[in-house]
Amino acid sequence: MTVDYSSLASTIAALTEGETDQIALMATVACEVHYSDDRFDWTGFYRVTEPGLLKIGPYQGGHGCLVIPFARGVCGAAARTGQVQLVPDVDAFPGHIACASSTRSELVLPVRNAAGELIAVFDIDSNQPDAFSTEDADNLSAILSKTFAQV
């Protein structure tokens, strides 16, 4: 199954229209993205709760790490650099944090509010190696940008 990003973007836009609560938006996006593709085993947000620190937010899938410092892992790298992290093999990523031993590849996208401030990272894990493409990253970045421009 591959994602119909046009349909996914339309669905998320319709569900979140006018919503300004970050947690409500995160919960809706995590759910819709998680169920849009079989590659997505864990789909969720890590919120910036204090300088240099991410804490788990709304997600779909098994348990996640509760706290991730900006200095560690793929999520930390996305938060620290503000850049999308597309990791085809998590075992080859220096400092990868194994929240789930089944994770083989990962895509993490920075999430910014209307003021351009980093408010979270959106993390998608897959038990398949090299599961994500730049097409996934570009389409999901666009959805996140549009959704969180409301807050």
VOGU-3710 file (C-alpha; in Angstrom, 3 decimals, decimal comma):
1> mtvdysslas> 0,000/0,000/0,000  1,326/3,461/-0,833  -0,006/6,731/0,439  -2,399/8,779/-1,656  -0,946/12,052/-0,386  -3,517/14,207/-2,149  -6,356/12,397/-0,399  -4,477/12,325/2,931  -3,814/16,077/2,766  -7,484/16,776/1,967
11> tiaalteget> -8,704/14,564/4,810  -6,369/16,141/7,371  -7,263/19,646/6,168  -10,995/18,900/6,508  -10,604/17,321/9,958  -8,407/20,112/11,349  -9,972/23,186/9,730  -10,081/26,012/12,262  -8,477/23,958/15,049  -5,740/25,777/16,968
21> dqialmatva> -5,022/23,324/19,791  -1,630/21,737/19,118  -2,422/18,455/20,891  -5,703/18,015/19,003  -3,882/18,655/15,724  -1,072/16,252/16,609  -3,501/13,496/17,618  -5,445/13,834/14,369  -2,363/13,932/12,135  -0,736/10,966/13,915
31> cevhysddrf> -3,876/8,863/13,504  -4,542/9,725/9,868  -0,924/9,274/8,759  -0,468/6,053/10,742  -3,385/4,334/9,057  -2,558/5,644/5,570  0,238/3,159/4,859  1,276/-0,311/6,057  4,925/0,808/6,215  4,157/3,056/9,174
41> dwtgfyrvte> 4,585/1,016/12,384  4,911/3,897/14,845  3,698/7,376/14,012  3,775/10,266/16,435  5,029/13,514/17,820  7,735/14,458/20,260  6,968/17,913/21,624  9,502/20,582/22,558  8,727/21,032/26,259  11,826/22,962/27,313
51> pgllkigpyq> 15,024/24,092/25,606  16,874/21,078/24,216  14,253/18,520/25,281  11,529/16,542/23,519  8,726/14,688/25,323  6,339/12,194/23,804  3,101/13,550/22,418  0,162/11,982/20,622  1,087/8,829/18,726  -0,159/5,567/17,195
61> gghgclvipf> 1,635/2,255/17,698  3,503/0,642/20,582  5,074/2,605/23,410  7,617/5,275/22,548  10,486/6,843/24,438  9,143/9,337/26,971  11,981/11,872/26,772  14,551/12,545/24,041  17,253/15,212/24,404  18,062/17,220/21,265
71> argvcgaaar> 21,586/15,756/21,541  20,452/12,141/20,977  18,932/10,018/18,252  17,177/10,739/14,994  14,442/12,828/16,634  17,048/14,867/18,472  18,943/15,453/15,222  15,767/16,733/13,520  15,066/19,067/16,440  18,686/20,233/16,759
81> tgqvqlvpdv> 19,252/20,914/13,050  15,713/21,781/11,971  16,232/19,413/9,034  14,263/16,362/7,898  15,997/13,131/8,883  15,508/10,323/6,344  17,243/7,245/7,779  17,183/4,081/5,629  18,995/1,985/8,286  18,676/3,034/11,921
91> dafpghiaca> 21,548/0,740/12,934  23,873/2,869/10,791  22,724/6,135/12,420  25,206/7,243/15,102  23,460/7,541/18,466  20,148/6,012/17,314  17,805/5,473/20,254  16,034/2,123/19,976  12,623/2,830/21,490  11,423/-0,328/19,699
101> sstrselvlp> 13,785/-3,114/18,667  11,699/-3,796/15,542  12,447/-0,388/13,960  14,607/-0,655/10,828  14,148/2,775/9,186  12,879/6,157/10,274  11,616/9,478/8,955  11,562/12,493/11,278  10,252/15,911/10,264  10,522/19,195/12,184
111> vrnaagelia> 7,159/20,803/13,032  6,894/24,598/13,221  4,062/26,874/14,271  2,865/29,971/12,395  5,683/32,026/13,958  8,271/29,570/12,607  9,175/28,216/16,051  10,008/24,534/16,413  7,183/23,028/18,479  7,753/19,306/17,838
121> vfdidsnqpd> 9,130/16,646/15,552  6,950/14,136/13,718  8,467/10,661/13,860  7,538/7,698/11,669  9,192/4,316/12,238  9,040/1,261/10,005  10,024/-2,358/10,591  11,112/-2,408/6,928  14,586/-1,230/5,914  14,744/1,796/3,624
131> afstedadnl> 10,961/2,253/3,867  10,818/6,013/3,243  11,509/8,239/0,254  12,023/11,926/-0,374  8,466/11,871/-1,783  7,216/10,824/1,669  9,306/13,524/3,324  8,187/16,271/0,937  4,480/15,408/1,092  4,411/14,986/4,860
141> sailsktfaq> 6,375/18,229/5,339  3,758/20,051/3,268  0,902/18,550/5,304  2,583/19,472/8,593  3,368/22,985/7,391  -0,219/23,630/6,391  -1,728/22,019/9,492  0,473/23,747/12,080  0,385/27,154/10,365  -2,961/27,440/12,205
151> v> -1,243/27,684/15,618
//
